[in-house]
Amino acid sequence: MNDSPLLIAVHGWMLSRQVWEPFVKTWEQRGIPVTLWCPDLPGFGDRIRPKTLLPTLAAYGRWLATQALDRAAGRPFILMGHSLGGSVVLHAEAELRRNAKSGLCGLVCVAAGGGIYQPKPFRQLRSIGRLVIHMRPEGLHRLPPPLGRLGPLRAESRAARGLLVNSTSRGAVRQLPGMVARLAVNSLWISGERDQVMEPGYVRHLAGYSSGHDYREITNCGHLPMREQPEALCTEIETWLIAQSLARPRS
C-alpha cells in the first residue's frame, strides 16, 4: 500500500485539470515525496456532472470530500484549491471535519480570498462571467496567454453559470470568514504579487481568520502561479509541507 501523503489540486472556475500541467511537471521532476492528483470538477474538463449534483459550492464541497476519501484510501491528504477551487476546498473541509479520522491534514489555497461582499464589483464579475460562458469554448482558446494556452475549454453551461452565481452571492461571500475561522487543520495561502483577479490583500484578509495559517506571496506573478511560476509555487508548497511534518525533506 502506498502510504505517501496525497496532495489533491482543485482547479478554478471554467478551467480543468489541464491548468496544473506545468506545476505537475515541475513537482514530478523534483521527486517530491507527495503524490499529486488533479481531478476535473464535475461539469468541467472531461468529467460529466451528475444530474443530481447541484452546481453550488456546498454540493461540490461534499462531492470533493467523498472523492478525496476514496482516492486517499486511508492515506493522509492535503486539499489545494485555486481561485473558486479554494472555496470548494473550504466546503470540503467543513464536510470532512465531521469525521475525526478523515485523514485530512492540511489546506492550501492559491489565489483564493475574499470574504468581503461588494455589490457593484460582484455584479460586474457576474456580467463578465456570463460573457465568458457565452463565448466558450470556441472563443477562449483564441485569447492571449496565459488563458489562450488552456483551451479549448470544456464546461457545462449550467455548472459554470450555477457556480458563478452561487459563489458571488452575498451569503456565500459572507460565509467564508467563518469557515476559515473554524478550520480544523493548518493552512497555507498563496497569492501572486500581480494578481488583478484576486488581489493579494483579499487573500491576506481571508487567511487572517485562521489562527493556523501561513501566507506567501510570489513575485512577478498573476492569477495563475501554477502556469506562470510553477517552480516558485512548488517551492512554497514543499517548504510548508516539510514545516508541517507532512513531507520528508529530499536528500
MOGICOR-V861540 format. One record per backbone hydrogen bond with DSSP energy under -0.5 kcal/mol. CO is the residue of the C=O (numbers start at 1). NH is the residue of the N-H. E is the energy in kcal/mol with one decimal. If there is no record, write none. Layout:
CO|NH|E + CO|NH|E
This chain:
1|3|-0.6 + 5|35|-2.2 + 6|8|-0.6 + 6|78|-2.9 + 7|9|-0.6 + 7|37|-2.6 + 8|10|-0.6 + 8|80|-3.1 + 9|11|-0.5 + 10|82|-2.4 + 12|15|-1.5 + 16|19|-1.8 + 17|20|-1.7 + 18|21|-1.8 + 20|24|-2.9 + 21|25|-2.4 + 22|26|-2.0 + 23|27|-2.9 + 24|28|-2.6 + 25|29|-2.3 + 26|30|-1.8 + 27|31|-0.7 + 27|32|-1.4 + 28|31|-0.6 + 32|34|-2.2 + 35|7|-3.6 + 37|9|-2.6 + 37|39|-0.6 + 39|11|-0.6 + 41|44|-2.1 + 43|156|-3.2 + 44|47|-1.8 + 46|48|-0.6 + 47|43|-2.4 + 48|50|-0.6 + 50|53|-1.9 + 52|54|-0.8 + 54|56|-2.1 + 56|60|-2.4 + 57|61|-2.3 + 58|62|-2.0 + 59|63|-2.2 + 60|64|-2.5 + 61|65|-2.3 + 62|66|-2.1 + 63|67|-2.4 + 64|68|-2.9 + 65|69|-2.1 + 66|70|-2.2 + 67|71|-2.8 + 68|72|-2.8 + 69|73|-1.9 + 72|75|-1.8 + 76|6|-1.9 + 77|105|-2.7 + 77|106|-0.5 + 78|8|-2.9 + 79|108|-2.7 + 80|10|-3.3 + 81|110|-2.9 + 82|85|-2.6 + 83|86|-1.7 + 83|87|-0.8 + 84|87|-0.7 + 84|88|-1.8 + 85|89|-2.2 + 86|90|-2.0 + 87|91|-2.0 + 88|92|-2.2 + 89|93|-2.5 + 90|94|-1.8 + 91|95|-1.5 + 92|96|-2.8 + 93|97|-2.2 + 95|98|-1.0 + 96|99|-2.1 + 98|100|-0.7 + 99|102|-1.9 + 103|77|-2.2 + 106|79|-2.0 + 107|188|-2.5 + 108|81|-2.4 + 108|110|-0.5 + 109|111|-0.5 + 109|190|-2.7 + 110|83|-2.6 + 115|117|-0.5 + 116|118|-0.6 + 118|122|-2.1 + 119|123|-2.1 + 120|124|-2.3 + 121|125|-2.3 + 122|126|-2.3 + 123|127|-2.0 + 124|128|-2.5 + 125|129|-2.6 + 126|130|-2.4 + 127|131|-1.7 + 128|132|-2.2 + 129|133|-2.4 + 130|134|-2.1 + 131|135|-1.9 + 132|136|-1.2 + 135|139|-2.5 + 137|141|-0.9 + 139|142|-1.5 + 140|143|-1.7 + 144|147|-0.5 + 144|148|-1.6 + 146|149|-1.3 + 147|150|-2.0 + 153|155|-0.5 + 154|45|-2.5 + 156|160|-2.6 + 157|161|-3.0 + 158|162|-2.7 + 159|163|-2.2 + 160|164|-1.8 + 161|165|-2.4 + 162|166|-2.7 + 163|167|-2.5 + 164|168|-1.1 + 166|169|-1.1 + 169|173|-2.3 + 170|174|-2.3 + 171|175|-1.0 + 172|176|-0.8 + 173|176|-0.9 + 175|179|-1.7 + 176|180|-2.5 + 177|181|-2.5 + 178|182|-1.3 + 180|183|-1.4 + 186|107|-1.7 + 187|214|-2.0 + 188|109|-3.0 + 189|216|-2.7 + 190|111|-3.4 + 191|218|-2.8 + 192|195|-1.9 + 199|202|-1.4 + 199|203|-1.2 + 200|204|-2.8 + 201|205|-2.1 + 202|114|-1.5 + 202|206|-2.0 + 203|207|-2.6 + 204|208|-1.8 + 206|209|-1.6 + 207|210|-2.0 + 210|213|-0.7 + 212|187|-2.5 + 214|189|-2.8 + 216|191|-2.0 + 217|219|-0.5 + 218|193|-3.0 + 218|221|-0.6 + 221|194|-3.3 + 224|227|-1.8 + 224|228|-2.9 + 225|229|-1.9 + 229|233|-2.4 + 230|234|-2.5 + 231|235|-2.3 + 232|236|-2.4 + 233|237|-2.2 + 234|238|-3.0 + 235|239|-2.5 + 236|240|-1.9 + 237|241|-2.6 + 238|242|-2.4 + 239|243|-2.1 + 240|244|-1.9 + 241|246|-3.3 + 241|247|-0.9 + 242|245|-1.5
